[in-house]
C-alpha cells in the first residue's frame, strides 16, 4: 500500500470505530477505537482462516504495510509527548519533583530487574530457552508507564491535583528513561557489545542529559522566535517545525528525543505562552495541539488493535503471556512502594497512593513498538506476545476500572 492509502484507510477506520463507540460502547474514545480495532482484527483472522481471506486481504496488507516502530518511535512519539507536556504547569511539577524523579529513575530500574527475574523464571518453567539479558530487555520495555495511555485516562478522572501531577510527571519522564535503558540493554543483547559500566554511564548521560539540554535549547529558541510574531498561523508553523525537526535532530545525534520534547513542551507551555504569545495565539495553539493529540492518539490505539493480525500465537506463549500480567503488576507495586517508603520520612503522601499508582500505571504503544524492534526470531515472539497481552490488559482492564477503583477508595468524589 502507498503511504497516502495507508493514511486514508487508518483515518477512515478511526472514524468508523469512533462512531460505533459513541453510539454503542460509550467508552473513552481511544479505548473504544482500540477495542473496535481489536474485535474487527480477530474477526478478520477467523474469517481468513475459514477461506474468506481474499475478501479481507486489504486489511492484512494494511497491517503488514505499517512499520509500527518507525511510525510511533520516529514520528508520532515526539508530537504526543510535546502535546502532553504543553498543558502541564511546571510549578506543579516542581512541587512533586522528588516523587517524580524517584518513580522515573529508581522505580523504572527496580521494576526492570524484578520483571526480568520473574519473567526469566517463568520462561524456564515453561521450557522456553531465553538468556537473562533478554529477560532484562523485556523488563526495560514493559516497566515504563506509557504517557500517551496515562494522560488520555487522566483527562477524564478529575483526580486531586497532587495525584494527577504524580501520574503525569512520572509518565512523561520515565518513558524517556525506559527507552534509553532499553537501547543500552539491546546493544548488549544483539550487537555483541560487552557491558562496561563507564560506557553505560556515559551513554546514559549523553542520552538523558543531552536530551534535556537540547529540549531547553529548543524551548528557548521557540520563545525567541514567537516573541517577535503575533500571527497565530505562523506561531503554529513554528512550533510544529520545532517539534518535528527537533525530534529528528535529537535522535540523529543520539540524544533522547522523548525527553527533549517533554522539556521543550514544558518550557513553551509555561514561559512561552505567558511571555511571548498573544491571547489569540494561545487559543489557537491550544486548540491545534489538542486536536492533533486526539487524532494521533486515535490512530495509535487503532494500530495497537491492528497488530494482532501479524502475531504468531501458540498455547505455550499465550499461557506465558497471561502469567506475565500479574508479574508486571507485582513489579509495579514494588517499584512504586520503594520510592514512597524512602521519601515518607520527609514528606506526606495521599491515602491509597500505592494502590492507585499500581493499578493506574498503564502500558501502551511504546512497549509494543520496542518489542517489535527486536530482530526476527524466537526471542522476538517470546517477548512480543507477553508485551502485547500486558498492554491489552493494561488499557482495556486497568484503564476502564481505574475510575471505579478511585471512587471506591474515596480518592475522587465525582461520580458522573
C-alpha positions as CSV (number, residue, x, y, z in Angstrom):
1,X,0.0,0.0,0.0
2,X,1.1,3.6,-0.7
3,X,1.6,5.9,2.3
4,X,-1.4,8.0,1.2
5,X,-3.6,4.9,1.0
6,X,-2.5,3.8,4.5
7,X,-3.3,7.2,6.0
8,X,-6.7,7.3,4.3
9,X,-7.6,3.8,5.5
10,X,-6.4,4.4,9.0
11,X,-8.4,7.7,9.3
12,X,-11.5,6.0,7.9
13,X,-11.2,3.1,10.3
14,X,-10.7,5.5,13.2
15,X,-13.9,7.4,12.2
16,X,-15.9,4.2,11.8
17,X,-14.8,2.7,15.2
18,X,-15.2,6.1,16.9
19,X,-18.7,6.5,15.6
20,X,-19.8,3.0,16.8
21,X,-18.1,3.6,20.1
22,X,-20.0,6.9,20.5
23,X,-23.3,5.2,19.6
24,X,-22.9,1.8,21.3
25,X,-20.0,1.2,23.6
26,X,-19.8,4.7,25.3
27,X,-16.2,4.1,26.3
28,X,-13.4,6.7,26.3
29,X,-12.8,7.4,22.6
30,X,-9.3,6.0,22.3
31,X,-10.1,2.8,24.2
32,X,-13.3,2.3,22.2
33,X,-11.3,2.7,19.0
34,X,-8.7,0.1,20.1
35,X,-11.4,-2.3,21.2
36,X,-13.2,-1.9,17.9
37,X,-10.0,-2.5,16.0
38,X,-9.1,-5.5,18.1
39,X,-12.5,-7.1,17.7
40,X,-12.5,-6.4,13.9
41,X,-9.0,-7.8,13.6
42,X,-10.0,-11.0,15.4
43,X,-13.0,-11.4,13.2
44,X,-10.8,-10.9,10.1
45,X,-8.3,-13.5,11.3
46,X,-11.1,-16.1,12.0
47,X,-12.8,-15.4,8.6
48,X,-9.4,-15.5,6.9
49,X,-8.7,-19.0,8.3
50,X,-12.1,-20.1,7.1
51,X,-11.3,-19.4,3.5
52,X,-12.6,-15.9,3.2
53,X,-9.1,-14.3,3.4
54,X,-9.2,-12.9,-0.2
55,X,-12.1,-10.6,0.8
56,X,-10.1,-9.2,3.7
57,X,-6.7,-9.2,2.0
58,X,-6.7,-5.4,2.1
59,X,-6.8,-5.5,5.9
60,X,-3.8,-7.9,6.1
61,X,-2.0,-5.7,3.6
62,X,-2.6,-2.7,5.8
63,X,-1.2,-4.4,8.8
64,X,1.9,-5.6,7.0
65,X,2.5,-2.2,5.4
66,X,2.7,-0.3,8.7
67,X,6.1,-0.2,10.4
68,X,4.7,0.3,13.9
69,X,8.1,1.0,15.5
70,X,9.0,3.7,12.9
71,X,5.6,5.3,12.9
72,X,5.5,5.6,16.7
73,X,9.1,6.0,17.8
74,X,10.4,8.0,14.9
75,X,7.2,10.0,14.1
76,X,4.3,10.2,16.5
77,X,6.1,10.0,19.8
78,X,7.7,13.4,19.8
79,X,4.4,15.1,18.9
80,X,2.4,13.2,21.5
81,X,4.9,13.9,24.3
82,X,5.1,17.6,23.3
83,X,1.3,17.7,23.4
84,X,1.2,16.1,26.9
85,X,3.8,18.5,28.3
86,X,2.4,21.6,26.7
87,X,-0.5,21.8,29.2
88,X,1.4,20.8,32.4
89,X,2.1,23.6,34.9
90,X,5.8,23.5,35.6
91,X,5.2,24.8,39.2
92,X,3.1,21.7,39.9
93,X,5.9,19.5,38.7
94,X,8.4,21.3,41.0
95,X,6.1,20.6,43.9
96,X,6.3,16.9,43.3
97,X,9.8,16.8,41.9
98,X,11.3,14.3,44.4
99,X,8.4,11.8,43.9
100,X,8.5,12.1,40.1
101,X,12.3,11.8,39.9
102,X,12.2,8.7,42.2
103,X,9.5,7.0,40.2
104,X,11.1,7.8,36.8
105,X,14.6,6.5,37.8
106,X,14.6,4.2,40.8
107,X,11.2,2.9,40.0
108,X,12.0,2.0,36.4
109,X,15.3,0.4,37.3
110,X,13.8,-1.6,40.1
111,X,10.8,-2.7,38.0
112,X,13.1,-3.8,35.1
113,X,15.1,-6.0,37.4
114,X,12.1,-7.6,39.2
115,X,10.3,-8.2,35.9
116,X,13.4,-9.7,34.4
117,X,14.0,-12.2,37.3
118,X,10.3,-13.3,37.5
119,X,9.9,-13.5,33.7
120,X,13.1,-15.5,33.3
121,X,11.9,-17.9,35.9
122,X,8.5,-18.3,34.1
123,X,10.3,-19.0,30.8
124,X,12.5,-21.6,32.4
125,X,9.4,-23.2,34.0
126,X,7.8,-23.5,30.5
127,X,10.9,-24.9,29.0
128,X,11.5,-21.8,26.9
129,X,15.2,-21.1,26.3
130,X,15.9,-17.4,27.0
131,X,19.0,-15.7,28.3
132,X,18.8,-13.4,31.3
133,X,19.8,-10.4,29.1
134,X,16.7,-10.9,27.0
135,X,14.6,-11.0,30.2
136,X,16.2,-7.7,31.2
137,X,15.3,-6.4,27.8
138,X,11.6,-7.3,28.4
139,X,11.8,-5.7,31.8
140,X,13.1,-2.5,30.3
141,X,10.4,-2.3,27.6
142,X,7.5,-3.1,29.8
143,X,8.4,-1.2,33.0
144,X,7.8,2.5,32.0
145,X,4.2,3.6,32.1
146,X,3.0,5.0,28.8
147,X,2.4,8.7,28.8
148,X,0.0,8.5,25.9
149,X,-2.2,6.0,27.6
150,X,-1.9,7.6,31.1
151,X,-2.6,11.1,30.0
152,X,-5.6,10.0,27.9
153,X,-7.2,8.4,31.0
154,X,-6.2,11.3,33.4
155,X,-8.2,13.8,31.4
156,X,-11.4,12.1,32.4
157,X,-10.7,11.4,36.0
158,X,-10.8,14.8,37.8
159,X,-8.3,13.4,40.3
160,X,-6.8,15.5,43.1
161,X,-4.1,17.8,41.7
162,X,-1.2,16.3,43.6
163,X,-2.1,12.8,42.4
164,X,-2.6,13.9,38.9
165,X,0.8,15.6,38.7
166,X,2.5,12.5,40.1
167,X,0.9,10.4,37.3
168,X,1.6,13.0,34.7
169,X,5.2,13.7,35.7
170,X,6.1,10.1,36.1
171,X,4.6,9.0,32.7
172,X,6.3,11.9,30.9
173,X,9.8,11.3,32.2
174,X,10.0,7.5,32.9
175,X,9.2,6.9,29.2
176,X,12.4,8.6,28.1
177,X,14.5,6.8,30.8
178,X,13.0,3.5,29.9
179,X,13.7,3.9,26.2
180,X,17.3,4.8,27.0
181,X,17.6,1.7,29.3
182,X,16.1,-0.5,26.5
183,X,18.6,0.8,23.9
184,X,21.5,0.1,26.3
185,X,20.4,-3.5,27.0
186,X,19.5,-4.0,23.3
187,X,23.1,-3.2,22.3
188,X,24.5,-5.7,24.7
189,X,21.9,-8.4,23.7
190,X,22.0,-8.1,19.9
191,X,25.1,-6.0,19.0
192,X,27.6,-8.3,20.9
193,X,28.8,-5.4,23.0
194,X,30.4,-6.2,26.3
195,X,28.9,-4.5,29.3
196,X,31.2,-1.7,30.6
197,X,29.9,0.4,33.5
198,X,31.8,3.6,32.4
199,X,30.5,3.3,28.8
200,X,27.0,2.6,30.1
201,X,27.0,5.6,32.3
202,X,28.4,7.8,29.5
203,X,25.7,6.6,27.2
204,X,23.0,7.2,29.7
205,X,24.3,10.8,30.5
206,X,24.5,11.5,26.8
207,X,21.0,10.4,26.0
208,X,19.2,11.7,29.1
209,X,21.3,14.8,29.9
210,X,21.8,15.7,26.3
211,X,18.1,15.3,25.6
212,X,17.2,17.6,28.5
213,X,19.7,20.2,27.4
214,X,18.6,20.0,23.8
215,X,15.0,20.4,24.9
216,X,15.9,23.5,26.9
217,X,17.6,24.9,23.8
218,X,14.6,24.1,21.6
219,X,12.2,25.7,24.0
220,X,14.4,28.8,24.3
221,X,14.6,29.1,20.5
222,X,10.9,28.8,20.2
223,X,10.4,31.5,22.8
224,X,12.7,33.9,21.0
225,X,11.1,33.3,17.6
226,X,7.5,33.6,18.9
227,X,8.3,36.7,20.9
228,X,8.6,38.6,17.6
229,X,5.5,37.0,16.0
230,X,1.8,37.9,16.6
231,X,0.3,35.9,13.8
232,X,-1.3,32.6,15.1
233,X,-0.7,30.7,11.9
234,X,3.0,31.5,11.9
235,X,3.1,30.6,15.6
236,X,1.6,27.1,14.9
237,X,4.0,26.5,12.0
238,X,7.0,27.5,14.1
239,X,6.0,25.1,17.0
240,X,5.2,22.3,14.6
241,X,8.5,22.6,12.8
242,X,10.5,22.8,16.0
243,X,8.8,19.6,17.3
244,X,9.2,17.6,14.1
245,X,12.7,18.9,13.3
246,X,13.9,18.9,16.9
247,X,12.9,15.3,17.5
248,X,14.6,14.3,14.3
249,X,17.9,16.1,15.1
250,X,17.9,14.8,18.7
251,X,17.7,11.2,17.5
252,X,20.3,11.8,14.8
253,X,22.8,12.9,17.5
254,X,21.8,10.1,19.9
255,X,20.1,12.3,22.3
256,X,16.7,11.4,23.9
257,X,14.2,12.9,21.6
258,X,11.5,11.9,24.0
259,X,12.9,13.9,26.9
260,X,13.8,16.8,24.6
261,X,10.1,17.1,23.5
262,X,8.9,16.9,27.2
263,X,11.3,19.7,28.2
264,X,10.5,21.9,25.2
265,X,6.8,21.4,25.7
266,X,7.0,22.3,29.4
267,X,9.1,25.4,28.6
268,X,6.9,26.6,25.8
269,X,3.7,25.8,27.6
270,X,4.6,27.8,30.6
271,X,7.2,30.6,29.9
272,X,6.5,30.7,26.2
273,X,2.7,31.1,26.4
274,X,2.9,33.6,29.3
275,X,5.6,35.9,27.9
276,X,5.6,35.5,24.1
277,X,2.1,34.8,22.8
278,X,-0.9,36.9,22.2
279,X,-4.2,35.7,23.7
280,X,-5.4,34.7,20.2
281,X,-2.2,32.7,19.5
282,X,-2.6,30.9,22.8
283,X,-6.1,29.9,22.0
284,X,-5.2,28.6,18.5
285,X,-2.0,26.9,19.8
286,X,-4.0,25.1,22.5
287,X,-6.8,24.0,20.1
288,X,-4.3,22.9,17.4
289,X,-2.2,20.7,19.6
290,X,-5.1,19.3,21.5
291,X,-6.8,18.3,18.2
292,X,-3.5,16.8,16.9
293,X,-3.1,14.9,20.2
294,X,-6.6,13.4,20.0
295,X,-6.2,12.4,16.3
296,X,-2.8,10.8,16.8
297,X,-4.0,9.0,19.9
298,X,-6.9,7.6,18.0
299,X,-4.6,6.3,15.2
300,X,-2.1,4.9,17.7
301,X,-4.8,2.9,19.6
302,X,-6.2,1.7,16.3
303,X,-2.8,0.4,15.2
304,X,-2.4,-1.4,18.6
305,X,-5.6,-3.4,17.8
306,X,-4.5,-3.9,14.2
307,X,-1.1,-5.5,15.2
308,X,-2.8,-8.8,16.4
309,X,-3.2,-9.8,12.7
310,X,0.6,-10.2,12.3
311,X,1.3,-12.1,15.5
312,X,2.0,-15.8,15.8
313,X,0.2,-17.1,18.9
314,X,0.7,-20.6,20.3
315,X,-0.7,-22.1,23.5
316,X,2.5,-22.1,25.5
317,X,3.3,-18.4,24.7
318,X,-0.3,-17.4,25.4
319,X,-0.3,-19.0,28.8
320,X,3.2,-17.5,29.5
321,X,1.8,-14.1,28.5
322,X,-1.2,-14.4,30.8
323,X,1.0,-15.3,33.7
324,X,3.2,-12.3,32.9
325,X,0.3,-9.9,33.7
326,X,0.5,-10.5,37.5
327,X,4.3,-10.4,37.3
328,X,4.2,-6.9,35.8
329,X,1.6,-5.7,38.3
330,X,3.7,-7.1,41.2
331,X,6.8,-5.4,39.9
332,X,4.8,-2.1,39.6
333,X,3.6,-2.5,43.2
334,X,7.1,-2.9,44.5
335,X,8.7,-0.2,42.3
336,X,6.2,2.5,43.4
337,X,6.2,1.3,47.1
338,X,10.0,1.5,47.4
339,X,10.4,5.2,46.5
340,X,7.4,6.2,48.6
341,X,8.8,4.4,51.6
342,X,12.2,6.1,51.1
343,X,10.6,9.6,50.8
344,X,8.0,9.1,53.5
345,X,10.3,10.3,56.3
346,X,10.4,13.8,54.9
347,X,7.0,14.2,53.1
348,X,3.5,13.0,53.3
349,X,1.6,11.1,50.6
350,X,-2.0,10.8,49.7
351,X,-4.1,7.9,51.1
352,X,-4.2,4.8,48.9
353,X,-1.4,6.3,46.7
354,X,0.4,3.0,46.2
355,X,-2.8,1.2,45.2
356,X,-3.8,3.9,42.7
357,X,-0.3,4.2,41.2
358,X,0.0,0.4,40.8
359,X,-3.3,-0.1,39.0
360,X,-3.1,3.2,37.1
361,X,0.4,2.5,35.7
362,X,-0.8,1.8,32.1
363,X,1.4,0.3,29.4
364,X,0.8,1.2,25.8
365,X,2.1,1.6,22.3
366,X,5.6,2.4,23.3
367,X,6.1,-1.1,24.8
368,X,4.7,-2.7,21.7
369,X,6.9,-0.6,19.4
370,X,10.0,-1.5,21.4
371,X,9.1,-5.2,21.3
372,X,8.6,-5.0,17.5
373,X,12.1,-3.5,17.1
374,X,13.7,-6.8,18.3
375,X,15.2,-8.8,15.4
376,X,13.1,-11.6,13.9
377,X,13.4,-15.0,15.7
378,X,12.2,-17.0,18.7
379,X,13.3,-14.3,21.1
380,X,11.1,-11.7,19.5
381,X,8.0,-14.0,19.7
382,X,8.8,-14.8,23.3
383,X,8.9,-11.2,24.2
384,X,6.3,-9.7,21.8
385,X,3.3,-11.8,22.7
386,X,3.5,-11.2,26.5
387,X,4.1,-7.5,25.8
388,X,1.0,-7.3,23.6
389,X,-1.2,-9.1,26.1
390,X,0.1,-7.0,29.0
391,X,-0.7,-3.8,27.0
392,X,-4.2,-5.0,26.1
393,X,-4.9,-5.9,29.8
394,X,-3.4,-2.6,30.9
395,X,-5.6,-0.5,28.6
396,X,-8.8,-2.4,28.5
397,X,-9.0,-3.7,32.1
398,X,-6.9,-1.3,34.2
399,X,-7.8,1.7,32.1
400,X,-11.5,1.0,32.3
401,X,-11.5,0.2,36.1
402,X,-9.2,2.8,37.5
403,X,-12.0,5.3,38.0
404,X,-14.3,2.8,39.8
405,X,-11.3,1.9,42.0
406,X,-10.6,5.5,42.8
407,X,-14.3,6.1,43.6
408,X,-14.3,3.1,45.9
409,X,-11.2,4.2,47.7
410,X,-12.6,7.7,48.1
411,X,-9.8,9.3,46.1
412,X,-12.2,11.0,43.8
413,X,-15.8,12.1,44.5
414,X,-17.2,12.9,41.1
415,X,-19.5,10.0,40.1
416,X,-20.6,11.5,36.8
